[in-house]
Amino acid sequence: MRILFLGLALVTLNSCGAGVRGEMGKACMASGRSAANSALCSCVQRTANATLTRRDQRLASSFFEDPQKAQDIRQSDTSSHEEFWKRYRQFTGQAERSCR
């Protein structure tokens, strides 16, 4: 099962859990996805910490509430968005491998 979609890169998670910290971990837990658990969201956060800046994490965490924003950024011709998307793809790939 893929836990992150490359295009939208949404984590398949559920309700909030105690102990999960960080932008990505909290967004993961609050996303309402069916496979939510603190172990998965903590892994997503650890992966984000290793691959994304705090600014990147703030932007990426907003995709949980607004998937269209991910599409808009992915399709943007702005160089900063293109660079972010490269880092984001690295994050999603690493999370897919690590957070099963």
FENMO-V744811 format. One record per run of one state. SS is the DSSP state (hx for helix, st for strand, lp for the rest). FROM is the first residue (numbers start at 1). TO is the last residue. If there is no record, write none. Layout:
SS,FROM,TO  SS,FROM,TO
This chain:
lp,1,3  st,4,4  lp,5,10  st,11,11  lp,12,22  hx,23,30  lp,31,37  hx,38,51  lp,52,53  hx,54,64  lp,65,66  hx,67,75  lp,76,78  hx,79,98  lp,99,100
